[in-house]
């Protein structure tokens, strides 16, 4: 009798252990929020390119003269020295291909220097452009309006996106007759880049252009979007 009882107990225990777990019921929703932000800085990238047929040193010297004048002109508009920075520099020999003789022909030396200027007063970008042109800049690589510290706007958009997801989940739960439980998975999409380009890369400048002909730069607004994905348990 003792052996029979033990077998029955073992069979019942095994049956409970083998019973499949009840699948978790879930509800997945997305929430999206958009925040409008006005830029607070303008980044202007000037380029100075010089060329000499025989001497790299002479091309470098010529470039230095123009860059010194350009830096002084930019600072004279009220830009602080901490907001003026070299963003690119290159010295390279230049060649062209001689199709008749099927060979490369040396032309001279090219020196290129890019200067990045951060303009914090958005009434000044046009004046800074004018000053750079008059001082001898040969290119405007880009003019970009941006937000210097986007974190607070990102946080604001994230909060609104989560609220939107929560509201959507509650509405769907109410309409389908289930009770909303705790969230079991939360993720979010990365925001897009901040910046708005005005000038195309490597735009050559006409140094004779007057201040009256300067383009009216408009910073406009950015739309920062955050999307969150939340999965809830439901009962």
C-alpha positions in Angstrom: 0.0 0.0 0.0 2.8 2.4 0.8 4.3 1.9 -2.7 1.0 2.6 -4.4 0.5 5.8 -2.5 4.0 7.0 -3.4 3.4 6.3 -7.1 0.1 8.3 -7.1 1.8 11.3 -5.4 4.6 11.3 -7.9 2.3 11.1 -10.9 0.2 14.1 -9.6 3.3 16.2 -8.9 4.6 15.4 -12.4 1.3 16.5 -14.0 1.4 19.9 -12.2 5.1 20.4 -13.3 4.3 19.7 -16.9 1.3 22.0 -17.1 2.1 24.9 -19.6 2.3 28.4 -18.2 -0.5 30.7 -19.1 0.7 33.1 -21.8 1.0 36.8 -20.8 -1.5 39.0 -22.5 -0.1 42.3 -23.7 -1.0 45.5 -25.4 1.6 47.4 -27.4 1.1 51.1 -28.2 3.2 54.0 -29.6 3.1 57.6 -28.6 4.5 60.5 -30.6 5.0 64.1 -29.6 6.3 67.1 -31.6 7.9 70.2 -30.0 8.5 73.4 -32.0 11.9 75.0 -31.2 13.5 78.3 -32.4 17.2 78.1 -33.0 19.5 80.2 -30.8 22.8 80.0 -32.7 24.0 80.3 -36.3 27.2 78.5 -37.4 28.9 80.0 -40.4 31.8 78.1 -42.1 34.1 80.3 -44.3 36.8 78.9 -46.6 39.9 80.6 -47.9 41.7 79.0 -50.8 45.0 80.2 -52.2 47.3 78.9 -55.0 50.9 79.3 -56.1 52.5 77.7 -59.1 55.9 77.1 -57.6 55.9 77.4 -53.8 53.8 75.7 -51.1 55.3 78.1 -48.6 54.1 81.1 -50.7 50.6 79.7 -51.0 50.6 79.2 -47.3 51.8 82.7 -46.6 49.1 84.2 -48.9 46.5 82.1 -47.2 47.6 83.3 -43.8 47.3 86.9 -44.8 43.7 86.5 -45.9 42.8 84.4 -42.9 44.3 87.0 -40.5 42.1 89.6 -42.2 39.1 87.4 -42.1 39.5 86.6 -38.4 39.9 90.3 -37.5 36.9 91.2 -39.6 34.7 88.6 -37.9 35.8 89.6 -34.4 35.1 93.3 -35.2 31.4 92.4 -35.6 31.3 91.5 -31.9 32.0 87.8 -32.1 34.0 86.5 -29.2 37.3 84.8 -29.9 36.1 81.5 -28.2 33.5 81.3 -31.0 36.0 81.4 -33.9 37.8 78.1 -34.7 39.7 76.4 -37.5 37.6 73.5 -38.7 39.8 72.4 -41.6 43.2 72.9 -43.1 45.1 71.4 -46.1 48.1 71.9 -48.2 48.3 69.8 -51.4 50.0 69.7 -54.8 47.6 70.2 -57.8 47.8 68.4 -61.1 45.9 68.1 -64.3 45.9 65.3 -66.8 47.5 65.8 -70.2 45.4 63.8 -72.6 47.9 64.2 -75.5 50.9 62.9 -73.6 48.9 60.6 -71.2 50.5 61.9 -68.0 49.8 64.1 -65.0 51.2 67.6 -65.1 52.1 69.5 -62.0 50.2 72.9 -61.7 51.2 74.2 -58.3 50.3 74.1 -54.6 46.8 74.7 -53.1 46.3 75.8 -49.5 42.8 75.6 -48.0 41.7 76.9 -44.6 38.2 76.6 -43.1 37.0 78.9 -40.3 34.0 78.1 -38.2 32.2 81.0 -36.6 29.4 80.6 -34.0 27.0 83.6 -34.0 25.0 83.8 -30.8 23.1 86.9 -31.8 20.7 85.9 -34.6 20.5 89.5 -35.7 24.1 89.3 -36.8 24.6 86.4 -39.3 24.2 88.7 -42.4 26.7 91.2 -40.9 29.2 88.4 -40.2 28.8 87.1 -43.8 29.4 90.6 -45.2 32.5 91.1 -43.1 33.9 87.7 -44.2 33.3 88.5 -47.8 34.9 91.9 -47.6 37.9 90.4 -45.8 38.6 88.0 -48.7 36.9 84.7 -47.9 36.6 82.7 -51.1 33.9 80.2 -50.0 31.0 79.8 -47.7 30.9 76.1 -46.9 27.7 76.3 -44.9 25.4 78.5 -42.8 23.6 76.4 -40.2 20.9 77.5 -37.7 20.9 75.2 -34.6 19.9 74.8 -31.0 23.0 74.9 -28.7 21.4 72.8 -25.9 18.6 70.6 -27.3 18.4 68.3 -24.2 15.6 70.2 -22.5 13.5 70.1 -25.6 14.2 66.4 -26.1 13.1 65.8 -22.5 9.9 67.8 -23.1 9.0 65.9 -26.2 9.7 62.6 -24.5 7.4 63.4 -21.6 4.6 64.3 -24.0 5.2 61.1 -26.1 4.9 58.9 -23.0 1.7 60.7 -22.0 0.3 60.1 -25.5 1.2 56.4 -25.3 -0.4 56.0 -21.9 -3.6 57.7 -23.0 -3.8 55.6 -26.1 -3.2 52.4 -24.1 -5.9 53.3 -21.5 -8.4 54.1 -24.2 -7.8 50.8 -26.1 -8.1 48.8 -22.8 -11.4 50.5 -21.9 -12.8 49.8 -25.4 -11.8 46.2 -25.4 -12.8 45.4 -21.8 -9.4 44.6 -20.3 -7.6 46.0 -17.4 -4.3 47.8 -18.1 -1.4 46.4 -16.1 2.2 47.5 -15.6 4.5 48.3 -18.6 6.9 45.4 -19.4 8.9 47.0 -22.2 9.6 50.6 -23.1 11.8 52.0 -25.9 12.1 55.2 -28.0 13.3 56.4 -31.3 16.3 58.6 -31.6 15.6 62.2 -32.6 16.6 63.7 -36.0 19.6 66.0 -36.3 19.5 69.6 -35.3 20.4 72.1 -38.0 19.1 73.9 -41.0 21.4 74.7 -43.9 21.1 77.9 -45.8 24.1 77.8 -48.2 25.2 74.8 -50.2 28.7 73.5 -49.6 31.6 75.3 -51.4 29.7 78.3 -52.6 32.1 80.8 -54.2 31.7 84.4 -53.0 31.6 87.6 -55.1 33.8 89.9 -53.0 32.3 92.9 -54.8 28.8 92.2 -53.4 27.5 95.0 -51.2 25.9 94.7 -47.8 22.6 95.6 -49.4 22.8 92.5 -51.6 23.3 90.1 -48.6 20.8 87.4 -48.3 18.2 87.8 -45.5 18.9 84.8 -43.4 15.8 83.4 -41.7 16.3 80.9 -38.8 12.7 79.7 -38.7 11.7 76.9 -36.4 12.6 73.2 -35.9 10.2 70.4 -35.3 11.6 67.9 -32.8 9.7 64.6 -32.8 10.0 61.8 -30.2 8.3 58.4 -30.5 8.0 55.9 -27.6 7.0 52.3 -27.8 5.4 50.8 -24.7 4.1 47.3 -24.1 1.7 46.7 -21.2 0.4 43.6 -19.5 -3.4 43.4 -19.6 -5.8 41.3 -17.6 
